[in-house]
Amino acid sequence: MNRFDPTRSAGEARVRFLDNDFQILSPGSFVRCAVTGQPIGLDDLKYWSVERQEAYADAAASLKRHLEIAG
């Protein structure tokens, strides 16, 4: 997806997380981190859980969620 795609809205996207990819269900320019709540631009999205269908701002947020669930 192109960062300057004119069809992308400025709001929050609905996304389905897949292995090594994600599918946009509703257009938007960002998703929210499940741990911190901070917006993550779709072009910057690198961390998510397919099992929990959650996005994470960074590796630390991903680890934090994993430890919450596991412990």
Beta strands, then each sheet from edge to edge (+ up, - down):
strand 1: 14-18
strand 2: 21-26
strand 3: 30-32
strand 4: 39-41
strand 5: 47-49
strand 6: 54-56
sheet 1: 1+ 2-
sheet 2: 3+ 4-
sheet 3: 5+ 6-
end
